[in-house]
Amino acid sequence: MAAEKIIGRNIGNNSIDKASKGGGKINTQNANDKISTELWMQHFANALVNQNAIDEKTYKKLMAKISTEVNRRYSTH
C-alpha cells in the first residue's frame, strides 16, 4: 500500500511541475528568444571561468562567439 502511494506521486527531477519550498509553482518551460538564449549561454561561460575550467583569454573568445551565434540565429533576414 505505502509503495503504491510513493510510486504514484510525481516528485523529484522527473516531475513536470516543480514547487519551491515556499509552496509557489515554478514555471520550468524554456523561453525561446534572443535574450534568454544569450543569458543562458553567458551563464554557462561564466560558470566555466569561475570554476577555472577555462582561462580568461578563452572566456573572452567564448563570449564573442556566443554573441555572434545568438545574433546569427535570431537575425531577421
Secondary structure, 3 states (H helix, E strand, C coil): CHHHHHHHCCCCCCCCCEECCCCCEECCCCCCCHHHHHHHHHHHHHHHHHCCCCCHHHHHHHHHHHHHHHHHHCCCC
